[in-house]
Amino acid sequence: MAERIFANASDRRAQLLHEEMELYVEQTPEEIERARSEVMATVRALYERGDIATYFGSIRRGDESDSEMDDEEEEEYDEQEQESGESV
């Protein structure tokens, strides 16, 4: 995946990404997971306030299961995508 990202980034952006990756090379998995959780908490808060609009799909709250969309949810998602003319 990283190769695809770097292949589609400008040379300058790719260099910046490489430098940033080097900063986090020594992070423990626990630190990484904590940072991911903080980012997702911020995204959820922005979404719930209406500051951003997106479809979270499998992103669930801690007490909910991480299941696939059921047929009804998938149809609703497809309708939203068609109405907007772009990916939701």
C-alpha positions in Angstrom: 0.0 0.0 0.0 2.8 2.4 0.9 4.3 1.9 -2.6 1.0 3.0 -4.2 0.8 6.1 -2.0 4.3 7.1 -2.8 3.8 6.4 -6.5 0.9 8.8 -6.6 2.5 11.5 -4.4 4.7 14.3 -5.7 8.4 13.9 -5.0 8.3 16.6 -2.3 5.2 15.0 -0.6 6.8 11.6 -0.8 10.0 12.9 0.8 7.9 14.5 3.6 6.0 11.3 4.2 9.3 9.3 4.4 10.7 11.8 6.9 7.5 11.6 9.0 7.5 7.8 8.9 11.1 7.9 10.3 9.9 9.8 13.3 7.5 7.1 14.3 9.7 4.0 13.6 10.4 3.4 17.3 6.8 3.7 18.5 5.4 0.7 20.3 2.2 -0.9 19.1 0.4 0.4 22.2 1.5 4.0 21.4 0.3 3.6 17.8 -3.1 2.2 18.9 -3.5 5.0 21.4 -2.9 7.6 18.7 -5.3 5.8 16.3 -7.9 5.8 19.0 -7.5 9.5 19.6 -7.8 10.3 15.9 -10.9 8.2 15.6 -12.5 9.8 18.7 -11.9 13.2 17.1 -13.4 12.1 13.8 -16.4 10.7 15.6 -16.9 13.9 17.5 -16.7 16.0 14.4 -19.1 13.6 12.6 -21.6 13.7 15.4 -21.5 17.5 15.5 -22.1 17.6 11.8 -18.8 19.3 11.0 -17.9 16.5 8.6 -20.0 14.1 6.6 -18.9 10.6 5.7 -19.9 7.0 5.9 -18.0 5.1 8.5 -18.9 1.6 7.4 -17.3 -0.8 9.9 -16.2 1.9 12.4 -18.3 1.2 15.4 -18.4 2.2 19.0 -16.6 -0.1 21.5 -19.7 -2.0 22.6 -20.9 -2.7 19.0 -19.8 -5.6 16.9 -17.6 -5.0 13.8 -20.0 -6.7 11.3 -20.6 -6.1 7.7 -23.4 -3.9 6.4 -26.7 -5.7 6.1 -28.6 -5.5 2.8 -30.8 -2.6 3.9 -27.7 -0.5 5.0 -26.0 -1.3 1.8 -29.0 -0.2 -0.3 -29.2 3.1 1.7 -25.4 3.6 1.2 -25.8 3.0 -2.6 -28.7 5.4 -2.8 -26.8 8.1 -1.0 -23.8 7.6 -3.4 -26.0 7.8 -6.5 -27.8 10.9 -5.2 -24.6 12.8 -4.5 -22.9 11.6 -7.7 -19.8 10.7 -5.8 -18.5 8.3 -3.2 -19.9 8.8 0.3 
